[in-house]
């Protein structure tokens, strides 16, 4: 019976040690995960901001019948899209692709469909940053630079 008592005592010590380890490790891992998610959101915001800044600069040039091009402008546009690719959610990338496919297939810039597709992209960006939202594409129409100058 003495060996049974020793075994139970050792078992109890192991269980207590494991509980102590998990009591330290789990909160640490949860904190690290929270920090990672916060850093990712910051990177997403920076990527989306750069994409929208680049888009706005191009939209201003177009609205004033100025040339949108040149090597540096193309570089900035590609770098902004690279950030979108790296940090954008799947829904953002799909919405961007639909908008680009429409444009590349001869869709008219500023048309109702173009405005709706870009509005959908803006909405997906917003959803990726803030999570669920009750804002719709119609709600953000006035924020769309194709609708307003």
N, C-alpha and C positions, 0 to 999 in steps of 0.2 A: 504494500500500500504506500510505502514511502516513495517508491519510484513513480507511482501514479501521481502523487502530490507534487513531486519535483517536475514531472512532465507538465502538469497543469499550470504550475507556477511559471515555468519557462514559456509555455504557450501564452499565458496571460501577459507576460512581459513583451513577447513578440507582438501581440495584438495591440498593446498600449503603444509600443514604438511605431507600429504601422499607422495607427490613428494619428499620432503626433506628426509623423512625416506627411501624411495626407493633409493634415490640418495646416501645414505650412505650404506644401507644394500646390495644392489646388487653388488657394487664393492667389498665389504668385502667378500661376498659369492664367487664371482669369484676368488678373491685372494686365499681364502681357498681351493677352488677346484684346482687351479693351484699348490699350495703347496702340496696337497694330491697326485696329479698325479706325481709330481717330486719325492716325497718320494717313491711312488710305483715303479717308474722306477728304483730308486736306489736299492730298495729291489729285484727287478727282476734281475738287473745286478749282485748283490751279489749272488743270488740263482743260476743263470746260471753259474757264475764264479766258484762257489763251485762244481756244477755238472760237469763242464768241467775239473776242476782240478782233481777231483776224477777219472773221466774217463781217463784222461791223465796218471795219476799214474798207473792205472790198465793196460793201453795199453803198457806202458814202461815195466812193469813186464812181460807181455805176450810176448812182442817182444824179451826179453832176456831169455825166457824159465824159468822164475822164478814163484814161486807160488803166486797166487792172492787169498788171503784168510786170514783166521784168524778172530778172534772175532772183533778186532779193525778195520780191513779193512772192514768187513761187516757192522759195525756200521757207519763208515764214508760214505759208499755207500748208506746206508738206510737214513741217515740224509740228504745227498745231494739230494736223490730222494724226501724226504719229502719237501724240499725247492722248488723243481721243481713242486710238486703237489700244494703247497700253492701259488706260485707266477707265475707259467707258464700259458701262455695263453691256451685257448682250443686247438688251432692248435698245440702248442708245445706238449701238453699232448697226443694228437692223434698221432702225429709223433713218440713220444717216445713209445707209445703203439704198433704201427705197427712194430717198430724196435725190441721191446722185444718179441712180438708174433712170429716174424720171427726167432729170436734166440732160443726161447723156443720150437719151433716146429721142431727143428733140422736143421735150416738154418746154413750154414757154415759161420763162422766169416771170414771176409776178402773177401768174394765172391762179385761179382758185385752187387748183390741185397742188400747184407749187407751194402756195401759202399754207395749205392744209398739211402737206408733207413736212415742211419746215416747222410748222407749229407742233406737229407730232414729235419731231426731234427735240424741240425746246421742252416739251412736256416730259419726255423720257429723261432728259438731263435733270430736270427738276425732281422727278420721282427718284432718280438714282441718288440724289443728294439728300432730300428731305424724307424719303420713304413714301408711304402712301399719302395721297393728296386728293382732295375733292375738286381741284382745279381741272378744267377740261381744255381741250384745244380751243374751243370757242371762247373760253374765259381769257385766254392769252393772245387772242387775235390782235389786240391793239399793241401788244409788245413786239409783234412780228414786224421787222423792218420792211418787209415787202408790202405790208398793209399801210404803214405810216412812215413818213419821212422824218 
